[in-house]
Amino acid sequence: MSESGFCSRREADKLIEQQRVTINGNVPELGTKVMPGDKVAVDGKFVAASPDNKSDRIYIAYHKPIGITCTTERHVKGNIIDAIGHKERIFPIGRLDKPSEGLIFLTSDGDIVNKILRAENAHDKEYIVTVDKPLSERFVQRMTRGVPILGTITEPCRVEIISKFVFKIILTQGLNRQIRRMCEYLGYEVKKLKRVRIMNIDLTGLKVGQWRNLTEQELAEINTAVKGSRKTSAKAEVEQRHIKPNSPKVGAVNNKASSANKGGNKLSDKQTNETHKKRDIDKSDSRFRKDNESEPRSKGSSSRKSTGRSEQVDGKNRKPQPSSNTYRIDNKVLKKPKPDGNKLSLKK
């Protein structure tokens, strides 16, 4: 569906989960491959296959203003589709936060989306960021090395200070509100965020709110850059190779279980490494984090040691508690019985 230009891969997954898609009249599962000659329909309407040379695909660059939401859901006020008003069905490649501005691609080619977005494909996205406090070399080092957010450690990136409050950052990842979360972890608040470049395309000639079609040369450069990129994650491809489609049921189950166990061990090792890395990072972040030390003791308070005498605590005399070998009944202190005795002796 995404390769036909009908929608993005993510939207296709949603449609399949909602059972709105059929292949030859049957409701498919996620990951079902469409073979030549198959008839695919969404809500009963057939989806036509696109030409092999993708001559009908649309690729545009848009300078998103602050306040526009990167969603194809038309009922959302200020959605990016209505803001552009293109006559063809298009969708954004990735997203840019509502309070952020800058460059974003839109296309009708669902096949290219994940190739550009996946961090493992290492395609640059450049941002100019303004924060609320003066920057330091220490901040640059920490951002560059990686910051723990959203249960993981961000990938290494490039950071350069432009002025007292402004820096440039180049990422290959695209975690939710990544730059804002990274800055927040280090005690900074992002005041302004602008994406100025994606791969080989920048904002040159585009005013806020304007869009243009990508040139043939730009598309050729993008296609060359993503030629060896994956549409799916490396982990998913490995898991698919471990499962043999023609193997017997029992064997398939065993292979799947074995693969799951191996995957679980690898995941555990990865989590352990990230935990160690996060612990080391936390130790070095003390100057960025708020001081959470407890308040000093007041002059009137005092610590007391356990002694056999009455002592004054907070202006009151308190009697010592019975020792561990005695107990109290009716204001009388009785000794605990010895292991071999049956009588209790009264202590006057």
Disulfide bonds with the S-S distance in Angstrom:
none
